[in-house]
Structures are given as structure tokens and as C-alpha cells.
Amino acid sequence: MQQPLLISSLLEHAERHHGDQQIVSRRVEGDLHRQSFAQLAQRARRLANALAACRVAGGSRVATLAWNGHRHLELYFAVSGSGAVLHTLNPRLHADQLAWIVEHAEDEVLCFDAGFLPLVEAIAPRVRTVRHYVVMTDRAHMPAATSIDGLLCYEDLLAAQDDRYVWPQLDENTASSLCYTSGTTGHPKGVLYSHRSTLLHTYAAALPDALNCSARDAILPVVPMFHVNAWGLPYIACMVGAKLVFPGPALDGASLHALIESEQVTLSAGVPTVWQGLLAHVEGRDLRFSSMRRTVVGGAACPPSMTRAFQQRHDVQVVHAWGMTELSPLGTVCSFKGRHDALDASQREALQARQGRAVFGIDMKIVGDDGAELPWDGRASGELLVRGPWVVSRYLNGDAGDPLVADEQGRRWFPTGDVATIDPDGYMQITDRAKDVIKSGGEWIGSIDIENIAMAHPDVVQAACIAVPHPKWDERPLLVVVRKPGARLTRDDMLAFFAGKIAKWWTPDDVVFVDAIPLGATGKVLKSRLRETYRGHRLPGA
Amino acid sequence: MQQPLLISSLLEHAERHHGDQQIVSRRVEGDLHRQSFAQLAQRARRLANALAACRVAGGSRVATLAWNGHRHLELYFAVSGSGAVLHTLNPRLHADQLAWIVEHAEDEVLCFDAGFLPLVEAIAPRVRTVRHYVVMTDRAHMPAATSIDGLLCYEDLLAAQDDRYVWPQLDENTASSLCYTSGTTGHPKGVLYSHRSTLLHTYAAALPDALNCSARDAILPVVPMFHVNAWGLPYIACMVGAKLVFPGPALDGASLHALIESEQVTLSAGVPTVWQGLLAHVEGRDLRFSSMRRTVVGGAACPPSMTRAFQQRHDVQVVHAWGMTELSPLGTVCSFKGRHDALDASQREALQARQGRAVFGIDMKIVGDDGAELPWDGRASGELLVRGPWVVSRYLNGDAGDPLVADEQGRRWFPTGDVATIDPDGYMQITDRAKDVIKSGGEWIGSIDIENIAMAHPDVVQAACIAVPHPKWDERPLLVVVRKPGARLTRDDMLAFFAGKIAKWWTPDDVVFVDAIPLGATGKVLKSRLRETYRGHRLPGA
């Protein structure tokens, strides 16, 4: 019974039990490529031999910069399966940030889609750890000219190898893959997953009340494979024998709808913005989904209007989920309990605005400022803490110290940085980011509500509400505002605008006007820098 | 990420996330008892304190002799959760065998339903290890008189304790429960499960293509909790938050149908003989199932006629499964692949005669006499071998030595003792028991076919076909027959009866007539004893 939980066993299972199941990929080259799980397994074994030939040892990092497709999938299994660490890079980051991450992760090989050559050429001069650059294409599509010496061709590497390879029986706690969090403060932090954490996450995520995946599904992961392993779907598909459909870089509504229909996709997964594009395309042309039954929405809260559009107009069930890079990523899924059969459609949609119940393996709680657990009454709001066998216990290289906090029983919890409520049935709903909450006189003020009101004023371009130290109340809200060019909005006008829209004690104590609000690399407001700037701001009456 | 996989976490999850979900038990006392998962957790904590008060230490064995009900479930969690080992005894065994098993397992506490008092009184004088006998009832239902000194009352034990108890953070490889195989030869052998193996089995068994369990299910485990943990359903219900319905000792068709309807059961599980009783009751009265959608059939092959009755007449999907005590028990489940949507009802029923595909975690293969793997072509038949994280690696106390066999890659497989075919889609079908197969000239002869033909002769009461050593063919079949009283059936008559019904070389070489065929404790033919008796039998022409 001591058999280890290994990623290679997912591939072996898929080959033996679902060898003829299909993997369909819209490729960077433009074609629609098809291979079976048996072919995937053969090519992954060739690739494992190629990695060995490139002297990639156990624990070595192999980076990818690629869209969703079969070669990326082959790397998932060959790299992790052979004992190395798959490091998925986010091509949407700036070259500076990518160069820093590649150096920090000590990536030795970088495999990338041909379209990312300019980005890689920008990074390469600045990184010293990478020994090999591999273009994930065939000889015919190799770039004609490049500044990178000795650029390798993925298909050539495979063609040079034998497809016999025996996956090593690793310790299940061996690191398998690496993903960096896109924190808005300081440097990104690396989260290492292990074979064990990945397998347990895969079991839990495939359960009926989670993503509910079976051999009868055709799964379209629109969520990129560089976003926390496409939420685990590549692993899940191998575990259950589901067809996989990869969209490549074509994430517009027209391309997605065509692929969903031609490949008879039953389950898709992505962020709300992608679905907005898909719905806009479909509704503008009165199109239908003939096979799609469910869509997983995560990465950001799913607007109720989107849930309604999918469910009422298209008979596609929305599966609202919440997770984090630090959780592999799945934490909660909004699936119904038996009692909810009695609800009408609008009541069910209201429930679906919540991020849902913890999947088995994850335990969660909300705590107040003093760390004491708050009740699950659907009203009390506190920081969300989680624990479980796929929750991170430390960042790569021990960066940022020990992230966990212990409770009175010695159990160690990961503070998610999210603020949430939990209702009596265990349905969690995110209400804010913890670091942005303003703690006034022992009560919490949510910054998002205040900003939404301010931004509704016709003279306001942008607004950010932050906490400023206060001698009596500990913290009070300060509103930072960018006015429209030429607008004469005053502090008193702004504060008067809150009257009747919010509890009086939530109204900011002061307003400052600025020319611009600092933004991070991913477009989020850098509230940490604002707090630093205004920590000495003297509030009226303080 | 190093959090151990523990049975107590199932209970904690059920309490926190599904605290008001119901457990309904038809009790030995005759009532229909209801409690919530929150109450289960509270009572399990009381029971854990009671076990500590009885000086039950980590690793100690606590035996049960009980039907399916809430107190048995409380023992499941309190015993394993506290670090002791739950040993479920089969009350259908003879007192001699039970006494041997209790001594062999070194059980320290024996908890039993009041109805089993006579059986326990028969065992008690012969076992020295048991320190406490506990009747699983309340004070009002305690037996008035008994030969057992200091008989304890379960409800009194609980009432004396506090419901605060912190489950220990055990090593996940700690033994959690114990079940004996009912082998037909030699002594029964103990199979120990661990917390880890139980949790992994629970994840895999709940998957959509396995038993497909969700919080919307109401699960009726008709399979006893002393049969390999009721196939894992008590653990699954806690993992997914499903309602549990326990039938107690009332397994007749009328009782089961009434319970299924009153509790709106959606999923049931049991052996074919129980379902025969249920179907006979339902069809004789033109009754219907208003809520039941699926029924899991295992423990013996499900006859196609039963599959048809459930599916065509009652719209209840049959889930044919195969497992063993040595596998916790689940190995394969017959669920469809996408391609099977194209089959008609009779083709789907034919497929459902197979025991199905391996659930993820279990790998399987069939091997010939030389140990070489046989093809998955649906025709080649060989011994079924399995491996996986919930497959036994040794029996309790090392009984019977090392049961595993290694392949050329050093992977260790458990020989199941079953002979099977596997088709190209990975659907396995059991065709015989390995030890009963007759190996003639390098080919295998299945004994079951020969016996079925012999027993179709009007003069035959019982027949058993066994292998006898042969100088040229290694083994040839010998038929052992019990004639009807007064029948004059001769050897030549019997052999002539096979003409045209079977391949000529499958026809037995000889027939012997006996007064009785030896049977084991569970009613199966003791072929091992027959082979011993006839090993020197001189076959004609040998």
C-alpha cells in the first residue's frame, strides 16, 4: 500500500485505460492538431529522453512560455514525471519581471511558442541560468533569424529520441511544478507543488460536487496552462479519461464558439472576461451551445448577470469557484446541496454569487482582527484562512518567511489575504482583500464599496480608499482621487457625495487629489505604496 | 502541504460543512433513528473519550459485531480517529471461526448489537484477549441475564463522557481498520487498512465514473458495514456530505423498499441476492422507485436479467463493480465512455455484464501461466493482477508470506486469484477463480462452464470440476458428481452429455460419483480439498 502518488501515474493510466481518447489543439502554427492519449504518452517519453540528453537532472527547473496545446501538455508530464520541475511562465508579464523570475527560479531550459520569440530575445541577455532555449514547433516553422545562440527545435529533439522510457518511482513529496504569484507588492513569490499535492488536488477537483469530470466529458481549458496549471484540468483529464480541447492563443469569442461546437465540448473553464467575449459573440449572432453543459468561472468573481445569461439563455450551468496560486488552485466550488432543489431560479442564482463550499481536503475559517474564529452566519466578515494537503506551507527559497499562522490546537493555517463571509451551509463569499480593509475602532470598513461610490461621481476618473493611522480609532479611511481634467471638485463636495449612500462612520475622514494613482504590473492599484505615501497624513480631528 | 490524510478529517469535514445532513438508522430496537452529522461528530468524540477511559491505546483492536446503523458509524470514526484499529467481524461466520479471528486479531473490546448476545456468549469463553464486552444499545434494552461478566452498555459509556476531544494528528500510515478475508482454504487472513489508504480509496470511489456521490445523494448501504467497510460508503458520505440511510438487520424486499421510499434514497449498494429479494417484492406488487437513480451491484457478478429489470422497468441505473477485501474494496466500476452513447440498450446491457474499468489509483493486468502480460482484446483470459495505493502488500502478522509478485520493472502486483479478460477499452470481466482453472497443454479450461453443463443434467444434484495431474497434458479435468437419490447415471452417460455442448478437449477425462461435496464456511465448494483427495486419481489413458 506504500505506492507513491506520482504525476507519471496519471499519464500511464490515461495511456492504458483511455489510450484512444483525443487531445485536440489549435496550434500557434494555425492548424487543428489531434493526438491520442497513447501518442501523448509516447511523445512524453521521447521528451523525457530528450531532457536527459540535455542534462536536465532531478529538481532542475524547465520553464515554459506557451499557450494551451499538446506540446505544453507533453512538457507537463515529461518534466514532472522525470523528476524535474515544470515552471510555467506568464507571457503577459513584462520582460523585466520575467527575467527576474527566470533567474530567481534558476530555470535551466526555456521552452516557448514561436510567437514569443521577441519576448524571449528580450529576456535572454539578462538571464544566466538558462542553458537551452527550445522553440515548441517543427523544423519548418523555426524562426529564420534570431539573436539567441543555438536555438533548439522541439520536434527535432523528440525525433532524435527513443519512445522507451521508464518513469522513475520518485518520493511523492518531490517538487513537480512551480508557479509564481503575481503579488502587487515586492517581488513575485514562487509556489512549488509536489507530486502528492498535485494528485490529491486532482482527485478532489474531479469530484461530482467540484468540477465533476468523467470519461464522457470533452474539456476546454480556456484558463491558460501558465495560470496555476490551468486549474488542474490537464491532470484531471488524464485521471478520468476526458477528451481535452486546447484553444491555443485564439481566445476571442468567435474562435472559442467554433471550437466548442466542432469538438462538442461539454465543460469549459475560464475567467469572467473571456466569457464576456464569448457571450457577446454568441448573443450578437443568436448562436447556441449544442453540447456545452457546464462552465467553470474563477479567477475573479462571476457577475450574477453572467450566471443568468449562461443558465437561462443557454442552458449552460455556471460553476463558480475560488482558488489561489497557493492552493493548486482549487479551494471552493459553488455546487448545490439537496435542500437547494426547493429554490427558484433567482434564489439559486443569488446563491451562485458565492464562491461556494470547500472541496474535501480544504478546511477554511474566517477570523477577526484578534485571530478568533468568526461565526458562519453569512454576515460576519473576516480574513479567510485555509489549510489542507495542497495548501502552500512556504514560498520558494523561504521568501517572505513562514506564511502560516497556528491556532490553539497547533494547526497551521494559510492566511489567504481575502476577506469573506461564510453562511450556515458553508458557502463562502469573498468581500474584499484583507490588506485593503480599514480597521476603525475594532470594526472593518470595506474599501471597495467606498471606491465604487466615489467613482460614480461625474468628476472622478479614479479613486482609491486607504487606511491612515488615527490616534483614537487606530485607522480611518482616506480617499485618494484623480479628478477629470478641468474639474473643480473640492474635498467637501466629494465627502458630501457620500451622504445617504453609506453608513456615516464609513465616510472617509479626508480626501486628497493627485494626478495619478500608482498601478502594479498587472494593472491593480498599488495600495501599499499609497499607504506608505500617506502614513503621516494628518486627518482632520486626529 | 504535509498535512496527513486522516479518517478524523472526514468527520470534521462532515461536521463543519454538512453539520445538519441526516443519518437515518433502522435500529435493532425497532425504531427509525435520526441524527445529524454534527451529532455524529459529538457522539464520536464522547466515544473516543470512553475508549480512552477503557484504556484503548493507539494500535489496539476494537471489534464490532453489528448491523448497519449510527452506533456502528460512531465506532468507525471514534476507534480509527483515536488511533485504534476498528475490526469489523462478520456475524454470519460460525462461533468457532469468530473465536479464532478475535484471538488472532487480539481484539481488546468487542461491541455488538443486542441480538448477537447468544453468539458472543458462545465466543467469550474461548477468547482471552477481550477485556470489555459492550452492548450497542441503551440501558432500557440491556439484556436481563447473560453469562458475560461486566457487560457494558454503549449509551451509558457515552453519557459518562464529555464531547470535547481533539483528534490526534496521526501518521497517515497508521492502521485504521481490519477486515478478515473469508478464504475457503486455511485460516482467514487479516487485511489492515491505513488512514492513507482509506482516504485515497474514498476520493477515488466518489468520482463521477466510480460511485458518483454528491451532497445531493441519499445513500443506502445495504452491503453490511462488516463487509469491507460497506464498500467505503460511510467514509464517502462524510467526504461529500450525502445523507446516509442504514437498514439495520431488515434486509428483506419489503423493508428495503419502504425505507428507500420514505427516505428518498437516490443510491443504494448491495450484492445481487439482496436485490433479487427487492425486485421480487417490487414486481409482485407493481411498486415503483420514486427517487432511486442508481444501484451499485458487487460482491458477485450481476446477472444481465437483473440489470435489465432495474434499468428498463424501473429506470434505476445499475453500476456493476468489482473489488476485494484486499482492495478496500474497490477495483473496477462499469461506467460508460462517451463512445457508448451510440450503443442501443441491449448493447449497453451486454457491456454492463463486465465488471468495468479500473478506478484511478488501481492499475490492473492479466497474465498467462508464465507471468507474461496478456493482450487487452476481450478474448485472452488470464489471472488478474492489481497494484495501487489501497492494495494490500501483506496480511496481518505476515500470514501467508509475501503475497506480491514483481514485474521486470520491479513493480509489485497483487494476484487477485480471479481469472479475467480485458477488452480494448479497458473493461474487465471475471471468468473464473484462478485456483480452479484447469491448465491443459498450455491452454486454460474454465471449470464454471463445465459444472454448469453437468448440473443441467436431470440426475445431477451437484458437480465440481477439478484439475488432476496428467503426464502429457500437465492437468486434465476430473468431474466430481453427486447423483440424485436413486439415479443410475453412469460415467459414460455423464460424459456423453457434454457432446456438442463444449469443445471436445474441454470434456472431462473422467467422472467420480460421491455422496457429498465438501463445502466451506461460507457455502462455497472446497475445491482445494477435492484436489487433495483426487491428486493420485489415475485418469483413463494417462
Interface residues (C-beta under 8 A of the other chain):
Chain A: M1 Q2 Q3 P4 L5 S9 L10 E12 H13 R16 H17 H18 V166 N173 S194 R196 S197 L200 Y203 A204 A206 L207 P208 D209 N212 C213 S214 A215 R216 D217 A218 M239 V240 G241 K243 S335 F336 K337 G338 D341 R357 A358 F360 D363 R387 G388 P389 W390 V391 V392 S393 Q409 G426
Chain B: M1 Q2 Q3 P4 L5 S9 L10 E12 H13 R16 H17 H18 V166 N173 S194 R196 S197 L200 Y203 A204 A206 L207 P208 D209 N212 C213 S214 A215 R216 D217 A218 M239 V240 G241 K243 S335 F336 K337 G338 D341 R357 A358 F360 D363 R387 G388 P389 W390 V391 V392 S393 Q409 G426
